[in-house]
Amino acid sequence: MHTAHIALSLTALALGTFAASVGQPKLYGEIQGRGKVVCYYQTWAYNRPAPYTYDIEDIPAELCTHLIYSFVGLSNKTWEVVSIDEKLDIEKNGFKRFNDLKKKHQNLKTILAIGGWDEGGQKYSDMVGVKERRAIFVQSAVKWVKEHGFDGFDLDWEYPGAADRQGKYSDKENFLKLVQELRAVFDQQTPRLLLTVAVPIAKFRLDEGYEVKALGELFDHIHVMSYDLRGNWAGFADVHSPLYPRPFDEWGYAKLNVRDGLQLWVDKGAPKHKLIVGIPIYGRTYTLGSKDNHGLRAGIRRWDTDGGKPGPYTNASGFHAYFEVCQNVKENGWTREWDDIGKCPYAYKDDQWVGYEDEESVAIKLDFIIKQGYGGAMVWAVDMDDYRADCGKKNALMTMINTSMEKFSPPPMPTTTPRPVIPADKSTSRPSNEGMGDSTSRSTSTTTTTKRPIPPPNAEVCSDPQFMFYPHEKECTMYYLCVHGKPELKQCPKKTVWDTDKLICNWPVDVTRPECKSVVFAALETAEETETPVGKQDDQGLNNKGPTRESGKDSSSEKHNNSIEDNKNSGSEGKKESV
């Protein structure tokens, strides 16, 4: 696709009581007085070609306070946690070898992550909507964590309530219920289990799926995916993790930067000390429209490419690991430039362009984390640093991050007041689907009686840089097309409705939205209506199928982004969709 908190010593832990019962912060046996360094590990990295095959024993565990195994999945039949790569997880003892790292690093905490972009969203929505399914999932999560020796569990559902991910309007409330139920059971375990989450920063994503203040009290860390904020989907070359807004950032991109994204979580009630700021150890690449135009926002070949050419070892279009980028700059003739406002480097050669992070930009982000008082830094992913020292110091970025966070003492956690089980703010509550099964099975005779997780018809509709199409907030026959971050209202051909699954105008009987299956075209019931909806060209000359979201993973195997990406879980590089 996370945040830190300060802990008591083990002695104090033994004397402590659960925070929710006494209104005190939840503290437990972690290292006290330093910033967190949360390291996601892409398990599919072992599939890379030599000499860049990366296995569990290559992880510099001494540079992390928390190490996250990415990913396991969810069964849509049993609602239990399942292995995505049994060969690695079980046959090659991946879980055991990963947790054996704690034998040499006794302060290290290990966490098992579930989800990622390629896991999809519908089955998670289906699971949280039914109390009995949630109960099965909670018990399964506890079993997997404890049996395999992990210290906690990371939720990487992308994303609750997301219309483009087959989410439901009720996801926001039901996700909170799941987290409350996980928290209650995790706190009963000995030792107490960590509960963390990977989250986006786009405002409409938060509005759709996250009760921020309540969740902020329940999670131990909130891992903020403050990257993949730009990419080939944007239609121009740009860095993907700008720290600050630039003058040319407009519409949906105006606040899509690290500073404003983190502040949004704070403004909505998340504790600063729990917010862990994401730093990407990779770059987003593009193929330029002209090799002579290579500045920020340069034109790109968007429609006939998936981004820049694949890296030689990660083998994913639109994506390069840091160890690939730094070698290009050092040895292969790429020219490095600097975004002086966004505080990120970019580089180019001929018609290839990459926006990334290096030691200079990471140092600035670490200074930002310290000055703002956030809980620490998170990386996607630890296996993409310069771990062979091809460009200089081995694991240069990770070493810099750990050194900085080791010297940083986050502000003390404030005393908290327990919230009610269900948020008191009724204005943000969602109708419950408890006991009703999949909420998509409901039907209605009109197009306006069922609320859907759809953002308002303004520029914020286009805040997600990976997604170009959105359903209309009321009319099944309309949709929005995002053009340069600005929504344009479109009308489907006669007798068709917008299909949120296929991202096309389709026959009503073929769509999954129950309120749109029964649309009556009273004025259009004529035999001569023969338009074929699939693949129709709109007035922009764009095919209604919509863009493919690229995550940047190894094509040889799998995500995290944020999404935006291809399958993390099969072995690709990159993280969940971040926005």
ChimeraX attribute file (.defattr): number of C-alpha atoms within 10 A of each C-alpha:
attribute: neighborCount
match mode: 1-to-1
recipient: residues
	/A:1	38
	/A:2	32
	/A:3	30
	/A:4	31
	/A:5	32
	/A:6	26
	/A:7	19
	/A:8	18
	/A:9	14
	/A:10	14
	/A:11	10
	/A:12	13
	/A:13	18
	/A:14	12
	/A:15	8
	/A:16	14
	/A:17	15
	/A:18	16
	/A:19	17
	/A:20	16
	/A:21	9
	/A:22	13
	/A:23	13
	/A:24	17
	/A:25	21
	/A:26	24
	/A:27	21
	/A:28	24
	/A:29	18
	/A:30	20
	/A:31	18
	/A:32	16
	/A:33	18
	/A:34	22
	/A:35	32
	/A:36	34
	/A:37	29
	/A:38	31
	/A:39	28
	/A:40	26
	/A:41	23
	/A:42	31
	/A:43	25
	/A:44	25
	/A:45	26
	/A:46	18
	/A:47	21
	/A:48	22
	/A:49	14
	/A:50	9
	/A:51	8
	/A:52	18
	/A:53	15
	/A:54	20
	/A:55	19
	/A:56	21
	/A:57	11
	/A:58	12
	/A:59	19
	/A:60	17
	/A:61	20
	/A:62	17
	/A:63	23
	/A:64	29
	/A:65	24
	/A:66	22
	/A:67	29
	/A:68	25
	/A:69	24
	/A:70	27
	/A:71	29
	/A:72	20
	/A:73	24
	/A:74	19
	/A:75	14
	/A:76	14
	/A:77	9
	/A:78	12
	/A:79	22
	/A:80	20
	/A:81	22
	/A:82	17
	/A:83	16
	/A:84	18
	/A:85	19
	/A:86	13
	/A:87	11
	/A:88	15
	/A:89	20
	/A:90	12
	/A:91	10
	/A:92	11
	/A:93	13
	/A:94	20
	/A:95	20
	/A:96	15
	/A:97	14
	/A:98	24
	/A:99	20
	/A:100	15
	/A:101	20
	/A:102	18
	/A:103	9
	/A:104	10
	/A:105	14
	/A:106	9
	/A:107	15
	/A:108	20
	/A:109	23
	/A:110	26
	/A:111	26
	/A:112	26
	/A:113	24
	/A:114	23
	/A:115	29
	/A:116	32
	/A:117	29
	/A:118	23
	/A:119	22
	/A:120	19
	/A:121	23
	/A:122	23
	/A:123	19
	/A:124	25
	/A:125	28
	/A:126	23
	/A:127	28
	/A:128	29
	/A:129	27
	/A:130	20
	/A:131	19
	/A:132	14
	/A:133	20
	/A:134	24
	/A:135	18
	/A:136	15
	/A:137	22
	/A:138	21
	/A:139	15
	/A:140	16
	/A:141	21
	/A:142	19
	/A:143	13
	/A:144	19
	/A:145	20
	/A:146	16
	/A:147	11
	/A:148	16
	/A:149	18
	/A:150	24
	/A:151	21
	/A:152	24
	/A:153	24
	/A:154	24
	/A:155	19
	/A:156	26
	/A:157	26
	/A:158	32
	/A:159	34
	/A:160	31
	/A:161	29
	/A:162	26
	/A:163	22
	/A:164	20
	/A:165	18
	/A:166	22
	/A:167	27
	/A:168	28
	/A:169	24
	/A:170	25
	/A:171	29
	/A:172	29
	/A:173	24
	/A:174	30
	/A:175	24
	/A:176	23
	/A:177	19
	/A:178	21
	/A:179	22
	/A:180	19
	/A:181	17
	/A:182	23
	/A:183	19
	/A:184	14
	/A:185	15
	/A:186	21
	/A:187	16
	/A:188	11
	/A:189	11
	/A:190	8
	/A:191	14
	/A:192	17
	/A:193	23
	/A:194	22
	/A:195	22
	/A:196	25
	/A:197	22
	/A:198	28
	/A:199	28
	/A:200	29
	/A:201	27
	/A:202	27
	/A:203	20
	/A:204	21
	/A:205	25
	/A:206	22
	/A:207	19
	/A:208	24
	/A:209	25
	/A:210	25
	/A:211	22
	/A:212	20
	/A:213	17
	/A:214	22
	/A:215	21
	/A:216	22
	/A:217	22
	/A:218	22
	/A:219	23
	/A:220	25
	/A:221	27
	/A:222	31
	/A:223	29
	/A:224	29
	/A:225	33
	/A:226	33
	/A:227	35
	/A:228	34
	/A:229	30
	/A:230	26
	/A:231	29
	/A:232	28
	/A:233	23
	/A:234	22
	/A:235	21
	/A:236	20
	/A:237	31
	/A:238	29
	/A:239	29
	/A:240	27
	/A:241	27
	/A:242	29
	/A:243	24
	/A:244	20
	/A:245	18
	/A:246	16
	/A:247	8
	/A:248	10
	/A:249	15
	/A:250	15
	/A:251	18
	/A:252	22
	/A:253	24
	/A:254	18
	/A:255	21
	/A:256	31
	/A:257	25
	/A:258	27
	/A:259	19
	/A:260	18
	/A:261	22
	/A:262	25
	/A:263	15
	/A:264	18
	/A:265	24
	/A:266	17
	/A:267	12
	/A:268	16
	/A:269	16
	/A:270	22
	/A:271	25
	/A:272	25
	/A:273	25
	/A:274	28
	/A:275	28
	/A:276	30
	/A:277	31
	/A:278	30
	/A:279	25
	/A:280	27
	/A:281	26
	/A:282	30
	/A:283	29
	/A:284	31
	/A:285	33
	/A:286	31
	/A:287	27
	/A:288	24
	/A:289	17
	/A:290	14
	/A:291	16
	/A:292	11
	/A:293	14
	/A:294	22
	/A:295	16
	/A:296	17
	/A:297	15
	/A:298	18
	/A:299	19
	/A:300	26
	/A:301	19
	/A:302	20
	/A:303	12
	/A:304	8
	/A:305	14
	/A:306	24
	/A:307	29
	/A:308	24
	/A:309	19
	/A:310	19
	/A:311	18
	/A:312	13
	/A:313	22
	/A:314	29
	/A:315	22
	/A:316	27
	/A:317	25
	/A:318	28
	/A:319	35
	/A:320	32
	/A:321	28
	/A:322	23
	/A:323	24
	/A:324	21
	/A:325	26
	/A:326	23
	/A:327	16
	/A:328	18
	/A:329	17
	/A:330	14
	/A:331	10
	/A:332	11
	/A:333	13
	/A:334	20
	/A:335	14
	/A:336	17
	/A:337	15
	/A:338	17
	/A:339	18
	/A:340	11
	/A:341	12
	/A:342	19
	/A:343	18
	/A:344	26
	/A:345	22
	/A:346	28
	/A:347	24
	/A:348	23
	/A:349	18
	/A:350	15
	/A:351	18
	/A:352	21
	/A:353	31
	/A:354	29
	/A:355	30
	/A:356	27
	/A:357	27
	/A:358	20
	/A:359	16
	/A:360	13
	/A:361	22
	/A:362	20
	/A:363	16
	/A:364	13
	/A:365	24
	/A:366	22
	/A:367	15
	/A:368	16
	/A:369	23
	/A:370	20
	/A:371	11
	/A:372	16
	/A:373	19
	/A:374	27
	/A:375	32
	/A:376	35
	/A:377	29
	/A:378	30
	/A:379	31
	/A:380	27
	/A:381	27
	/A:382	27
	/A:383	30
	/A:384	27
	/A:385	25
	/A:386	24
	/A:387	23
	/A:388	13
	/A:389	12
	/A:390	15
	/A:391	19
	/A:392	13
	/A:393	12
	/A:394	14
	/A:395	22
	/A:396	16
	/A:397	26
	/A:398	27
	/A:399	17
	/A:400	16
	/A:401	25
	/A:402	23
	/A:403	14
	/A:404	20
	/A:405	25
	/A:406	18
	/A:407	12
	/A:408	21
	/A:409	18
	/A:410	26
	/A:411	18
	/A:412	13
	/A:413	17
	/A:414	10
	/A:415	12
	/A:416	15
	/A:417	14
	/A:418	16
	/A:419	14
	/A:420	8
	/A:421	11
	/A:422	14
	/A:423	16
	/A:424	11
	/A:425	8
	/A:426	8
	/A:427	7
	/A:428	13
	/A:429	15
	/A:430	16
	/A:431	12
	/A:432	16
	/A:433	20
	/A:434	15
	/A:435	12
	/A:436	13
	/A:437	17
	/A:438	18
	/A:439	21
	/A:440	17
	/A:441	10
	/A:442	12
	/A:443	15
	/A:444	15
	/A:445	14
	/A:446	16
	/A:447	20
	/A:448	14
	/A:449	11
	/A:450	16
	/A:451	15
	/A:452	21
	/A:453	24
	/A:454	22
	/A:455	21
	/A:456	11
	/A:457	17
	/A:458	14
	/A:459	18
	/A:460	20
	/A:461	26
	/A:462	28
	/A:463	27
	/A:464	29
	/A:465	27
	/A:466	27
	/A:467	20
	/A:468	26
	/A:469	25
	/A:470	24
	/A:471	27
	/A:472	20
	/A:473	18
	/A:474	15
	/A:475	17
	/A:476	25
	/A:477	23
	/A:478	19
	/A:479	27
	/A:480	22
	/A:481	23
	/A:482	22
	/A:483	14
	/A:484	16
	/A:485	23
	/A:486	19
	/A:487	23
	/A:488	15
	/A:489	13
	/A:490	17
	/A:491	17
	/A:492	19
	/A:493	20
	/A:494	18
	/A:495	23
	/A:496	26
	/A:497	28
	/A:498	31
	/A:499	25
	/A:500	21
	/A:501	14
	/A:502	14
	/A:503	21
	/A:504	23
	/A:505	28
	/A:506	23
	/A:507	19
	/A:508	22
	/A:509	14
	/A:510	12
	/A:511	20
	/A:512	15
	/A:513	25
	/A:514	20
	/A:515	23
	/A:516	27
	/A:517	20
	/A:518	15
	/A:519	20
	/A:520	14
	/A:521	11
	/A:522	8
	/A:523	8
	/A:524	11
	/A:525	11
	/A:526	10
	/A:527	6
	/A:528	7
	/A:529	11
	/A:530	10
	/A:531	11
	/A:532	14
	/A:533	19
	/A:534	17
	/A:535	15
	/A:536	18
	/A:537	12
	/A:538	14
	/A:539	8
	/A:540	8
	/A:541	8
	/A:542	14
	/A:543	15
	/A:544	22
	/A:545	17
	/A:546	15
	/A:547	17
	/A:548	15
	/A:549	22
	/A:550	26
	/A:551	33
	/A:552	37
	/A:553	34
	/A:554	30
	/A:555	21
	/A:556	18
	/A:557	19
	/A:558	22
	/A:559	33
	/A:560	36
	/A:561	33
	/A:562	34
	/A:563	31
	/A:564	32
	/A:565	30
	/A:566	32
	/A:567	29
	/A:568	32
	/A:569	27
	/A:570	23
	/A:571	24
	/A:572	30
	/A:573	38
	/A:574	37
	/A:575	34
	/A:576	33
	/A:577	34
	/A:578	31
	/A:579	31
